[in-house]
């Protein structure tokens, strides 16, 4: 899927119970990965891809190498993923060692935890990064979602959606625009496969049941479309549609929520 310039070095690590292979790829960011998101190079990040494998698991994740260890982005990405993956490896090792039935049931396929760098948008004030997380822990298929971080330089912190807005009055304003974007995308996808039947939002149980709040809108980045800044929201499979529908994105221009922003954050979208 990707064309990367890779320089390989292989390091063998010794573990107490088994040997794991740690493969480090020093990776030059791609020019473009997805049409809806800026190139990786625009994020001003350099990184390595760390890969480890054993009979119980396979893991892969990016390690940012041009930030200091006390930078909030370094701590969120590097420290955060390392912690999550250590837990994942421990759980996988326990699963495969504790039960012969478990191994047989999973057809001896290792668990998988992959963090794929999607790209980002950098400006002197705000820095948005996006990563695709894929996990497999047995079953018919794995699961994926987009993990995002939005760093605001003036206060040196990773900001949340609720940080941007005063109160929750912004949610109804976002709700309609997000719904419009999702319905438009679903209508277009439906037409590709169902020539004789139009998409009917009233029959879409997923959109009827979804509630947009800070939690369900937790995957977002500052982005730009058609010359206007705004917020790009990511929705994982199952979030707003069946697994077979895949993931969705919804862009909301700043003009639709500018009035609800806290004063100190309005400059982000100007």
N, C-alpha and C positions, 0 to 999 in steps of 0.2 A: 504493500500500500504506500509505503514511503520510500523515497530515494534519499538515502543518508550518506554522508561522507564519514566513514567509520575508521578509526584506528584501534586495533585490537591489542589488548594485553591480557594475558591469562595468569591469574594468581590462584594458587591452591591453598585453601584454608583448612585447618585441622580442627574438627569438632570433637567433643568428648565421646559422642555415640556413633558418629558417622562423618565421612568427609563430604563437604559441599564445595561446589565450584563457584567461585566469585569471578564473574567476567565483567570487566569495566570497559565500556566503549566511550572514548572521548568523542563527543558528537558535535558536529557543526550544525547549528539550527537550519531548518529548511526555509526556503523562501515562502512556501505556501503549503498549508495542509488542508484547510477547509475554506471554502469560498466565503463563508459568513464570518470569518474571524481573521484578524491580521496575521501576517507572517510571524514565525517564531523569532526571526531576527529583530523585529520591531520591539520586542520585549526587553532587549538589552540584557539577556541572560545567557551565560555559558554554563554548561552542565555536563555531567557524565551519566551514563546509563549503567546502573549496577544490576547484575543478573546473578541469581543464585539458584541452584537446583539440587534436589535430592530425590530419593524414591518417593518421598511423601509430598513434595511441593516444588513448584517453580515460581519464582518471584522476579520482578523486574521493576525498577523505579529510577527516576532521575535524581541526581544529586547536584544541586546548584553549587558551582565552585568559584563564583566571582562576587560573593557577598560575605561579609564578616559573620561569625557565628552568633553574634548578638543582634543581628538584623531581624526584625519581625518576619520578613518573608523567608529568610533562611530557617528560622525556628519553625515556622508553620509548615514549610514544605519538607526540608531535610529531616528535622527532628520528628515532625509529625508522622511522616510516612515510615521512617525507620521504626518508630514505636509500634505503629499499626502492623507492620510486616513481621516484627519480632513475635508479636502475639499470634499472628496468622501462622507462622512457621511452627510455633509451639503447639498450637491446636492441631495442625495437620500431622505433625509427628506423633502426637498422642493418639489421634484417630487411627492412624495406620499401624501403630504398634500395639494398641490395646485390643483389637478385635480382628480376627481372621475373617469374620463375616463381613465386617466393614470393608475390608480390602476387596473381597469377592464381590460385594454389592456394587462397588464403584468401578469394577473391572480394572482395578489397579491403576487407574488414571490419577496422576498427581493433582493435588489442589493447585490452583493458579491464582496469583495476585499480581496484576500488571498495572503499573501507573504509566500512562503515556502522555508525554508533554504535547499539548495542543498548540500553544502559542500564547501571545499576550499583547497588551497595548500599554505603551509607556508614555507618560508625560511627566514634567517636573513635579506635578502635584499628586497625580493618582497613577497607580500601577496595577493593572488587572492581569491576572494569570489564570489559565484554565488547563486542567488535566483530566484525561479520561481514565477512570478506574474500572478495571474488569476483574471480577472474582469468580472463581469456580470452586465449589465445595461439594462436588457430586451432583447427581440429578441429571435432568434432561438437557440443561443448558446453564451457562453462567449468567451473571448479571453485570450490568455496567451502568455507570452514571458519571456526570461531569462534576468535578470538584473545582471550586474557584476560590481565589483570594483577591481581595481588593485592598491595596496598601495606600494609605493617605499620608503623604510625606509631612505636611505641616504638623500633624500630631503624632507621627511616627507609630502608627498602629494599623492593624488590619480592621477595616470597618465592615459592619453588617448593614443590612437593609434598614433596620430600625435606627441605626446611627444616622442615616441620611435624612430621615423624615421625622417631623414633629407629630407625635401621636400616631393613631392608626387610621386617620382619615384618608390617607393616601391609598389604602387598599381598594376601596370601591373604584377609584379613578384608574388604577392599574388593572383591576379585574376585567373591565369591559374591553380594554385594548388587548390584553393577553388573550381573552376569549376570541376576539375577532381574528387575531393572528393565528390561533390554533385552528379555528373553524376553516379559515382560508387554506391553510396547509393541508388539513384533512380532506377538504373538498377536492383539492388538486391531486392528492395521492389516490383518493377513492376513484377518481375519473380514469386513472391509469389502468385500473384493474377491473372496474365494474362499468362496462360500456352502457349497459341497459338500465342502470339504476343509479339515481343521484344520491349523494350523501345527505343524510337527514340528521341534523344535530339533535333533534328531539328524541331520536332513537339511540343516541350515543350515551350509554350508561356511565362511561368514564367521566365525560365532561359534566354530566348531571351531578355526580357525586363529589367532584373535586372541590376543595375549599382552598382558596389562595390566602395564605398568611405568611408570616416571616419564615416559617419552617418549610412550607411547600415551595416558597420562592427563594430558598436559600442558595440556589446555584445561579449566580448572576455575575456579569462583568459590565464595566463601562465600555461601550462600543460606539460605532458610527455607521450610519447607513444613509446613502443619498445626501451626504454632506451635513447631516444632523446628528449630534451626539444624543445618546440615550442609554438605556439599559437593555442588555440582551440576557434573557432568561433561558436556562436549559432545563429540560424535563426528561428524565430517564424513562426507559421502557416500563410500562405499568403505571406511570405517574398520571398520564392523561390519555392513555390508550392501551390497547392490548399489546402484549409482548411482540407480536408479529408486526405491529405498526412501527416499532422502533422508537427512537428518541425524537424529541421535538425541540424547536427553539421558537422564542417569541421576542421580537424587538419592540420596545416602547420608546418613542422619541421623547426627549426631555420636555418638549412643549406640552406634553400631556400630564406631566407631574411637577413642573417647575414651581407651582404655587404651594406645594406641600413640602418642599425641601427646607431643611434648616438653613438659616442664612449663611453659616460658615461653609456649607457644602455646595452652594449654588454655583460657585466658580468652577466646579468640576465640569459642568455641562455648558459653560459659556464659550 
